[in-house]
Amino acid sequence: MIACRTTIGFGAPTKAGKASSHGSALGAEEITGARKALGWSEPPFEIPADVRDLWRTAGKRGQQTHAAWSQRVQALAADKRADFERRLAGKLPAEFAAAVLSVKKTLAATPQEIASRMASERALDVITVAVPEMIGGSADLTGSNNTRAKAMQAMSAADYSGRFIHYGVREHGMAAAMNGMALHGGIIPYSGTFLAFADYCRPAIRLAALMEQRVIHVMTHDSIGLGEDGPTHQPVEHLAALRAIPNLLVFRPCDAVETVECWQLALEARDRPSVLALTRQNLPQLRRELDASNRCAGGAYEIVPADGRAQVSLFASGSEVSIAVEARKLLSERGVLARVVSVPCFELLMEAPERTRRAVIGNGPVNVAVEAGIRQGWDAIIGSDGAFVGMTSFGASAPFKDLYKHFGITPQAVADAALSKL
């Protein structure tokens, strides 16, 4: 450890070493005294010629190195040079769209009832081959967050050719390092941890959003659905907290198809970071027909229509979309027509044109949202009069199916909430 001991406000006659030199202006008298103590006689905002010359001399030391680098770039074969320049420009390769479509074709042919963390891994097996500038990683949870694609070799001090980084238990450092990679250019960094640990990453995520950098955070175990690890690991308020960060996309896909679509959107978002909140528990594949378009691109869409004019609109994200689908069946048995809207990304829905947004939300008399988190943020979709089925407390330790029953996040509870509003 290097201990660097400094004096805040060094040189100021009376404020050096005091908190008063930190949060407020020094003032003219203190500035004059500091200038005298430091031997600085130049006018404000003027750089002395000798200092400027020294700076320029230092800058010239890199001329030969830069020229040699430029020559190496120009000596590349035309196709390799074009790919190198594409990466630096932040553009995705032409093969990317076909890679996404190939994953969707596989899912349409052989539907998968798997956790979205596993669906993400299978998507990465294909996408990382098509997008070679992707550099993955994990905060000591690779086996749990499924961020290492099959073809990825680990990077080490002895071998930098790998594309996967074992960051260890240091989420903040991992998130900050990814910001540096994105700022360098030519690299698309992504990494994984649990959603409950998002708070360790939050300062760096916020900076990525502020700096408009494409950094992708895979955050698994996204709700009480992780089960026995208990309330310390079960995120309740984290989705709302992340959705509050400007210029951050928060994706919560409902099945394997939405998962690959959310990956596509995160990679296409060149000027903003993304979070993919993924499940530990298996999810049914709700979308089984091949759709070449990206239905998640609008932030929300009607995944199951009503059998007529809808009396109830059921909104959900992630693992709770299948609960909403089951609730729709219960309402149908009671003669109540309901539609189900999947909401994989609040931010994209709110950015959609008002007419589009209103069409997705609909104008039915009853809106109900279900998400295994707190209500905050949902009123923008369901209105303050809408019903919400979710969490109002921390979680508990038990098998995930028992937890959903215990906290009342069930198809019957959603149906009852709708019926109470009719």
Secondary structure, DSSP 8 states (H G I E B T S, - for coil): -------TTTT-TTTTTSGGGTSS---HHHHHHHHHHHT--S-TT---HHHHHHHHHHHHTTHHHHHHHHHHHHHS-HHHHHHHHHHHHT---THHHHHHHHHHHHHHHS---EEHHHHHHHHHHHHHHH-TTEEEEESS-HHHH----TT--B-BTTBTT-SEEE--S-HHHHHHHHHHHHHHSS-EEEEEEEGGGHHHHHHHHHHHHHHT---EEEEES-SGGG-TT-TTT--SSHHHHHHTSTT-EEE--SSHHHHHHHHHHHHH-TTS-EEEE--SSEE-----S--SS-GGGGS-EEEE--SSS-SEEEEE-TTHHHHHHHHHHHHHHTT--EEEEE-S-HHHHHHS-HHHHHHHH---SEEEEE-SS-STTTHHHH-TTSEEES-SS---SS-HHHHHHHTT-SHHHHHHHHHHH-
